[in-house]
Amino acid sequence: MYLIEPVRNGRYIYDGAVALAIQVHVLNKLNLDEDIIFPYCCKPKVQIGLFQNAEKEINHDYMKANDITLVRRDTGGGTVFLDEGAVNICLIMSGDNNIYGNFKKFYEPAVTILKDLGVAKVEQTGRNDLVVDGKKVSGAAMTLVNGKIYGGYTLLLDVNYEAMVNVLTPNRKKIESKGIDSVRSRVTSLREYLNEEYRNLSVVDFKDLYLCRLFDCNRIEDIKRYELTEVDWCEIDHLLREKYQNWDWNYGKSPRYNYNRDARLGIGTVEFNLEVEAGRITKAKIYGDFFGKGNVSDIEERLIGVRVREEDLLEVLESIDLAHYFGKVEARELVELILS
């Protein structure tokens, strides 16, 4: 098995979009003679499924305030929040084995290693989880791509319960009514279960220790690895530009949906009714009890085709004499209302 890590010019990269681009490049373009493991740690990110609506799944105010990145993956499934407290393990394996669909076997090495590190009660349960004392410490997924098993799991060394609750759009959260206490009852961190000698490890040191146990060696440097070349990085950079760091991919692939926002501003009540497709406004209606001289249909027309993101909306509204249509109001007030 080859080890591949997100290292470029000697520097470890903690960007979750880069990690995803590397996985996809390796899966589609590299044909090594053995299985591949790609472990990574990343800054906070929300990863949504291929068919999910980014606008409806995510609490964007919370994401922005907490510097959380959004990335859309190429496969289906639901929303996943990852941050610096997790070790993420991606595996690309030959499809000619009996692992595909067998999560118990998929998890066997992880269970063995975690028990050896002190997590005595860890077990695989349900369809694709690892639990300790009935609380989830890992979730797994796998799919078949071009005859290869593409899968992985996350090991929760530390858990940010607040972010797990707040990063999802409130009316879509399965556990909204119970909040953080509910998350604490369902999810836990591995750290508190580790043997004393391992409890103060950083997430990177824990990753390295885990890999050394997996490869049965004493030093991370002793593991056989594939170093990404400049040719590889050129293709990875292309994927980042075209997809994983591209607004049109992350937001623009959202399906058609209706968008209603209203609030009481200094000028009176303002309501925006928008239809959005591929992240862009296709229809717009503005209602309210404000006093203006102009017909807001002019603004409605100007909004058609605009991407539903702060910069684009500000650019359009700041170019309009809003006082003529609404009274004294700033473009930023209207944008904040639309994106609220």
N, C-alpha and C positions, 0 to 999 in steps of 0.2 A: 504493500500500500504506500502511495506517495502522500506526503504532506505538502499542502500549498497554503501559504499565509498571505494576507494583504500587506505585503511589504514592497515598497518602491524606493529605490536608491537608499536602502538601509533604513527607511523610516516606516514605522507601522502606521497604517491608515485606519482611523476609527469611524470613517464615514459609511453608514449603512447602505447608501446607494452604490458606493464603490464595491462593497462586499457582494451585493446582488449582481452587479455587472460582471464581476470576476467569476462567480458561480456559473452564470449563463454562458460566458465565453468558454470556460473550461468544459462545460457540458456539451456544447455544440461544436467546438473547434479543436479541442485537444483529444488525441487518441493515444493515451498512455497504455502501457502493457499491464497495468495493475489498477486496482481500485484507488480512489482518491478521497482523502479527507481534507475538508477545508473548514478549520475552526476560526472564529473571529469574535472580537468584542467590538461594540460600537457605541457611539453617542446615541442619545434617545432618538428613536424613530418609530413611526407608525407604518406598518406594511399592510397594504390592503390587497384584496384579491383582484384578479383580472376583471371580474364582472361587477365589482362593487361601485357604488356611487360615492365618490370622495366627499362631496358636499354634505351628504346625509349621514355618513358614518362617523365623522370626526368632529370633535369640539375644537374648531379652528382658533377661537380666542385663547383657549388653554394652550394649544400647540404653539401659537405665536409667542405668548407670554413666557413659555418655558423652553423656547428654542428647540422644538421637536420637529424633525424632518418627516415628510410624507414621501413614501415610495410605493409605487404600484408594481407588483410582481407579474410574471407572465402566466401564472397558474391561478386556478380558482381558489375557493375557500374564503375564510373570514378575515377580520382585522386582527393584527397581532401588534402588541406594543413591546419593544425591546429597548433596553438601556444598558448603562455601564455595569449593572449588577448581574448580567447574564453572560454565560459562555454559550455561543451558538455553534453547533456542530452540523456541518453540511457534508453529506456523503454521496459520492457518485460511484456506483458499483455495477458490476456485470449483471445483466438480467437473467443469466443462466444459473440461478441458484434458487433456494426456497425461501428467500427473505421477503420478497415482495408481498405486501399485504399481511405479513406475519410480524406484528409489532412486538410481540414477546421476544422473538428471536432477534429482531432489530435492536432491541434495548439490552440484550444479554450482556454485552461488554460494559455498558454503562452501569448496570445493576451490580455486576461483579466489582468494578472499580469503586463505586460509591460505598459499597459494604466494606471494602478493604480500607477505605478512608474514614470509617466510623459510622456511616449512615446505615445502621443495622436493619432498620425496618423498611427500607425502600423496596417498593414492589411495582411491577407493571400491572395496571388495572384498567378497566374499561376497554375502549378500543385502542387508544393511543397515548395514554398518560403514564407518568411515574408519580407515585404518591408516597408520602411518609406520614404515618399516623393519620391517614385519610385525607391529607392535604396535598395538593398538586405541587410538584417541584419541577415538572418537565412535561412538555407536549411535543408530539412528533407528527410528521407528515411524510408521505412518499408518493411518488408517481412514476410512471414509465415514460421515458423519452428516448426515441430512437433505439429501443432495445436496452437502454440503461436504466437502472434504478436511481432516481434523483430524490433524495430525501434528507431528513435531518431532524434535530431536536434541540431544545434549549434547556440548559441547566441553570436554574435560578439560584445563584449563590446569595444574592441579596434581592429584596423585593421593594419597589417603590409603590406602596399600596395606594397612595393618593393619586399618582399618575395613572395607575391602572383603572381607577374609578373615573377620573375626570377627562381622560383623553378621548373617550367615546362620546358621541352626541347624547345628551341626557335622555331624550325620549326613546333612544334605541338601546340603552343599557339594560342588560338582563337583570342586573342587581341594583338598579338605581334606588329602589325603595329602602334598601338596607345599607347602601354606601360602603364605606371603608371597612366597617365591621364585618360585612358579608365577605369581602375579599379576603380578609384575615382568616376567616373561618374556612375558606376553600383553597387558599394558596399560602405557601410558606417558603422560607428560604432554607437552603441547604446548610448555610454556615453554622447555624446553631446545633446541627446534628453531627458535624465533623468531629473527629478526635481533636483534643485540645491543641495538639501541635500544629494543626492546619487551620485553626479558626481565625487567625489574623492574616491569612494570605490575601493579597490583592487579587482581583479577578483575573489579571494576566498571569500571576504566579499559579493560581488555581488551574487555569487553562493549561499551562505548561506541565504542571504536576499530573493532570489528567492524561495528557498526551503521552508523557513518559510511562505511565502505568499501562496505557493502551498499547504502546509499542514495546513495552518491557525493556526500557533502557533507563539510564541514570541521568542523562542530560538531553535537553531538547535539541541540542546541536547534533546529537548522534542519530537523529531520525532521518531516514531517507526522504528527500524533498525534491520537488520541482520548483525551480526559481522562474518566476514569470519574466519573460524577455521583453525587450523594447517593442518587438513585433506584437507580442501579447498585449502590452499596455496600449499600443495604438488602437487595437480593436476594442479594448475595454473603454478607452476614452470615447470612441465612436458610440458605443452603447450608452454611455452616460449622456452624451449630447442628444442622441436620438430618443432615449427613453428615460432612464432612471433619474436624471436631473433636468428633465424637460417637462415644463408645465403641461403641454399638450398631451403628453403620455400620462402623467400622474393625475391630472384633473380633467383633461379634455376627453378622456375615454369614458367619463361618467355618462350614463344613459339620460334620456330626456326626463325632466322632472319639472314640477311647478315650485315656485319660490315665492312665499308670501312673507313680507316684513312690514310692520307698522309701529309707530311710536308717536308720542306727543313731544314735539319740538317747540322751540320758542315761537315759531310761526304758526303753530297749530298742529293738528293731526296730519301725518303723512303716511301713506300706505303704498308700497311697491308690490305689484303682482307681476312676476316674471315667469316666462317659460324658458328653460335652459336646456340646450342640447350640445353635447360634446364640449361642455364648459363655457359655451357662449350663449348670450341672450338671443332668443329667436322671436319672442314677443314681450311687450312691456306695456303695462297699464299703471298709471299713477293716480291715486285718489287722495282726498283730504279736504279739510276745511280751512286751508290757508287762503290768503288773499294775494292774488297775483294778476298782472295785466295780460301776460302772454298765455297762450294755450299750451298746456303741458304735453300735448301730442308731439310738439316739436322735440321735446326731450326724449319722449318715448321712441321716436324714430332714430334719434342719435344713439340710443343705447343698443339698438339692434346690431348684432355681430360682435359686441364687446365681450371680452373674456371676464368672467366673474372673479376678478381678483383686484386687490386694492389699487395697484399701480395703474391698471388700465381704466378702471372706473374713475379714479381721480383725474387722469389725463383728459377724459371726455368732459366730466362735469366742471372742471376748472376752466374749460374753454367756453363755457356758457355763462351768460349773464343771469345767474340764478335769481337775483332779486327781482328781475322782470317777471319771473314765473311763480316764485314762491313768497317773496318778501326777503327779509334779511336772514339769510342762511348761508353757511359755508359748505363748500363741496365735501369737505371731510365729514361733516355731520351726516350728510346723505349717504356717503359711502359706508360709514360705520353702521348706519341703519340697515343698509342692504346686506352687509356682511355679518350682522348681529345673529 
